[in-house]
Amino acid sequence: MSTKNTPVWFCPRELTEHNQQLARIAHMDIRKLKAIKALVVSLAILVVAAYGIHSGGDPTTISWLGLAGLLLVNGIEVGELLAVAAAARNDPSDGEDHQ
């Protein structure tokens, strides 16, 4: 029995399998896709917070809400990136030659 296919305690098996399927469908590196998604979402939160401050909102409230949103979203993204790493480690088509 190979230890390569054993599940990792911090990654749900369904999320790992979903990421493996997504990588096969997209024909691209899933790690890059998830990193770009995390960057876009974080920038969108920052832009919305900056617009809210620019529009005359309370800077203290908006900055705290923006920070809370960033922490929440990036915490979820870290979990997804760990699942992506597990999927990439378990994916037999990650560059190895299996004939």
Buried (B, 14 or more C-beta within 10 A) or exposed (E): EEEEEEEBEEBEEEBBEBBBEBBEEEEEEBBEBBBEEBEEBBEEBEEBBEEBBEEEBEEEEBBEBBEEBBEEBBEEBEBBBBBBBBBBEBBEEEEEEEE
